[in-house]
Amino acid sequence: MIFKVYFQTSIKEVPVRENTKSLFIEGESVRDVRSKIADRGFNVEFVQGVKGAYLEYEKQNEDYKVLEI
């Protein structure tokens, strides 16, 4: 399944909504996705499963790229 991860780039800074970034990653569960990106130093805000029409919508975005770990 594809998951969309909302995160801040630095775990040491206070989260600011305007600085939130996102990436897509394939995994089996939210726990699996969090463990895959744990070593990157991201301040993960939210992990959301993406499927169906929402996934098709996201694929139309030019920034859509699934991170392979």
N, C-alpha and C positions, 0 to 999 in steps of 0.2 A: 504494500500500500504506500501511497505517496503522502507525506506529511509536510505541512508548512510550518516552519519554525520562526517565531518572532523573537528577536533578540537585540541586545545592546552589545556593541563591540568590546566593551571593557567591563569586567566584573567589579572593578575598583571605583567606578563612577556611579553617581546616582542616576537611575533611569529617567530619561526625558522622552516623552512620547514622540517628539519630532525627530529624534535620533534612532528610533526603532527601525531595524532592518529585517528582512526576511529572506529565507532560503528554503528550497525544497529538497527533501531527502527521502530516500526509499528505506522503509523499515517494516518490521513486523508489528511493532507496538510503540506507544509513546515512550515507554521505558527503554526500548531498543534504540530509538532515535536519540534520546538524551544521553545514553551511554556512548553512542558513536561520536557525538560532538563534545563530550565532557572535557577532552584534552585541549580544546581550542580556546579556552578562556572567555567564552561568551557568557553573558548574563541572560539566560533564557527566560523569556517572559511567558510564552505560551506555545504549545505544540498542538496543532490541529490537523486531524485527518482530512484529506481532500479527495473527493471522488465525484463521479457523475458530472452534472452540469457545471458545478463549481470548478472541477478539474479542467474541463474543456475551456471554460472562461479563462482560467489562469494560463493555459497553454497558448492562448492568443497573445499574451503579453510578450514583448520582445525580450524581457529580462528573465523569462521562464527557463530555468535550467536545473535539472535534478543533480544534486551533489552526490557523487559516488564515493562511498567510503568502504 
